[in-house]
Amino acid sequence: MTRVTNGHLTRTSNVGASSAGSAALRRANLSSVLRELRDHTSLSRADIAEATGLHRATVSNLMAELLERRLVREVGVEHVGAIGRPRRAVALHGAHVGALGMEINVDYIAVHGTDLSGRVLVERRVVFDAMGSGPDRAVRRLGLVAKEAVEAMCRAGATPAGIAVAVPGLVDVARGVVTFAPNLYWHDLPLAERLTSVLGPLSVPVLVDNDANLAALGEYISGVAAGTSDLVYLTGEVGVGGGIISGGRLLRGADGFSGEVGHLRLDPNGDQCGCGRIGCWETKVGLAALVRAAMPEHAYGLPGMPMPDPGERVADIARGLASGDVRMTKAVAQVGEWLGLGGSILANLFNPRVIVIGGYFASLAEWLLPHAQYQLQRLVVAAPAAQCRFVASTLGFGAASRGAASMVVTQIIDDPTTIMDSPPRPAVH
C-alpha cells in the first residue's frame, strides 16, 4: 500500500498491520477461553470449542499457550457416555498471578488480594483518618499498606499484576484522577500517578475507580445477589454512593461519573452536605447522620473531630437496638424510611431486581430493612409488578476492595499475553 510522507508517495508493506491483526485476534481468542473457564469449575477442550465457536485445533493451540503461561491447569479426565473418548479437563489456575484490590475511605483503608483463580491471599482493614490527613499523607499511607500487602502476596507465591484502588468520589478512570471526593476533601488528585511514584521499584500498574462502582462489581461477581443482571449497590459509609449493574454491565454514564446517588437532593431544608449542597440523601442516611442522631455525644463525622473505627460505633448501636434503646431505635427507623425513599427513586429510574445495601446498612439490616422495604413498596410506581427488594450484602466493608481486585483480574483475562510464565517478583523496600 502507499502513503503520503512529506508530500511524496511512499510504498509500505502491510505485513506489520497483518501481524498486529493476527496478534490482536490471538489475544481475543485467549481471552475468550479464559472467560469460559472463569465461569466454570472446569471444562474440556471440546466444551470450550463448543462454547466459544472456535475450531478444536485452535483451542488446543490456545490451551498450550495458556498452560505454558501457567494460567490454566489440567485437573483430570472426564468420561462422556458409556464408550465415549475420555476428555482431559482444564481449570483456571494462575496461582503465581496476583490481583490487589484496595479501598481508601473516610476512616479506613481496606485490602483484598487474590490470585487469578480467586484464592484469597491477603485481606485486612486498617483504621486511618483519610478525611483529616490531607491527600499527601493519605497517598503515602495507602502506598505503605499496598507494599505490606504485596509482600504478603509474594510470600504466598503470587506476584501482583496490578493494583486497583476504590475511592468515594468522582473518578476519571482513564487517567486515574480523582476529580472530586467531597468527604476526603480531594480535588483533581492524580492518584494513580502519585501512588505509582510512592510504590517506586514495585512497578505495578495502578488503576483507580469509584468505590460504589467497584463494590457493585464485587456484588455482581460473588455477593449475595451474584449473577443478578440488574441491581443497584448502595455503600453504607459516612458518604453514600451507588453502583448500578444494568443488563449485566456496570453503568458508568457518558463521563464515567454515574452513581453519585448520595447527592440526590431529598430535603431542600436539610443539613449541609460535604459536597457543599443542602439536603443530600447522605445527610439523611450516611453513617455520620445516624451516629449523630443515635449517639450525639460522639459528634461523629463533624469537621475537626477524631474519626473512631466505624465498626465500633455500628457495634455500639447494634447492642443498643438489641437492648431496646428508644433513642437508637427511633434514629434507625428514621434512617430506614429515608433509605426506602431514596431507594424508590432508584427503582423508578433503573428498575433493578434488587438493591444491595453494604457497609453499616448491612450490619444493621434487621432493624433498617423493614422500614426501608415498606417505603420502597409504597413509593415505587410499578410496584408490585417491579418486584424490587432490599437485600443485605454479606461482603461487609470489603465489597469495594473485592471488586477492585476483580477489576485487575478482568484486565488480565482481557489480555493474557501480559502475563509471562514466570514473572519476576517486584522488589519491595
Summary of the structure (lengths in Angstrom):
residues: 429
radius of gyration: 24.2
end to end distance: 51.5
largest distance: 86.0
contacts: 1516
relative contact order: 0.13
helix: 45%
strand: 23%
